[in-house]
């Protein structure tokens, strides 16, 4: 997907995810204010709020009224690359299918 096709709030979400994954944002770290993020990304504060809401829903951040938004303790665990998870599932499926095929072939040759 090209950058033009990505909504501005999604760019913020992805950037924060990447920072958590890389360790640049760690558990308990305070995110910049809505205004600071809006300035940084060149978007309206409402766009930042939408990104923060998505990050909260994903369990990556939590917010305290008047204090700001913070990275959750489990955020780095939940940002594991979905490609890596999918690859692990495929590896398990291949191993299971290989074992089944081996049993079938043993049954035919016996």
C-alpha positions in Angstrom: 0.0 0.0 0.0 1.4 3.4 -0.9 1.8 6.2 1.5 -0.9 8.1 -0.3 -3.4 5.3 0.3 -2.7 5.3 4.1 -4.9 7.6 6.1 -3.0 10.1 8.2 -4.2 8.6 11.5 -3.0 5.1 10.3 0.4 6.6 9.7 0.6 7.8 13.3 -0.6 4.4 14.5 2.0 2.6 12.4 4.8 4.9 13.5 4.0 4.4 17.2 3.8 0.7 16.7 7.2 0.7 15.0 8.7 2.8 17.8 7.3 0.3 20.4 8.6 -2.7 18.4 12.0 -1.2 18.0 12.3 -0.3 21.7 12.3 3.5 21.1 9.1 3.6 23.1 9.1 1.3 26.2 6.6 0.3 28.7 5.4 3.3 30.8 6.9 5.8 28.3 4.7 9.0 27.9 3.7 9.9 24.4 3.9 13.5 23.3 0.7 15.6 23.8 -2.0 15.6 21.2 -0.9 19.1 20.1 2.7 18.0 19.8 1.8 15.0 17.8 -0.5 17.1 15.6 2.4 19.5 14.9 4.9 16.6 14.3 2.7 14.9 11.8 1.1 18.0 10.3 -2.4 16.9 11.1 -5.4 18.2 13.0 -5.7 17.2 16.7 -8.8 15.1 15.9 -6.7 13.0 13.6 -4.3 12.4 16.5 -7.2 11.5 18.8 -8.4 8.9 16.3 -4.9 7.4 16.2 -4.7 7.3 20.0 -8.1 5.7 20.2 -7.0 3.0 17.8 -3.8 2.5 19.8 -5.8 2.2 23.0 -8.2 -0.3 21.4 -5.1 -2.4 20.3 -3.9 -2.4 24.0 -0.7 -0.5 23.1 -1.4 2.6 25.2 -3.6 3.8 28.0 -4.6 7.4 28.7 -5.1 9.4 31.9 -7.3 12.5 31.6 -5.0 15.5 32.1 -1.8 13.4 32.4 -1.4 12.1 28.9 -1.0 8.7 27.1 1.5 6.0 28.1 2.8 2.8 26.6 1.2 -0.3 28.3 3.4 -2.9 30.0 2.4 -5.5 27.4 2.7 -3.3 24.3 6.0 -4.8 23.0 4.5 -8.3 23.2 1.3 -7.2 21.2 3.2 -5.6 18.4 4.8 -8.8 17.3 4.7 -8.6 13.5 1.6 -10.3 12.1 3.7 -11.7 9.3 5.8 -13.6 11.8 2.7 -15.0 13.5 1.2 -16.0 10.1 4.5 -17.7 9.2 4.6 -19.6 12.5 1.0 -20.9 11.8 2.0 -21.9 8.3 5.1 -23.8 9.6 2.9 -25.7 12.1 0.4 -26.6 9.3 3.2 -27.8 7.1 4.6 -29.9 9.9 1.2 -31.4 10.6 0.6 -32.1 6.9 4.0 -33.7 6.5 3.4 -36.0 9.5 0.0 -37.0 8.1 1.5 -37.7 4.6 4.2 -39.8 6.2 1.6 -41.9 8.1 -0.4 -42.4 4.8 2.7 -43.4 2.9 3.7 -45.9 5.6 0.2 -47.4 5.5 0.4 -47.9 1.7 3.9 -49.5 1.8 3.1 -51.8 4.7 
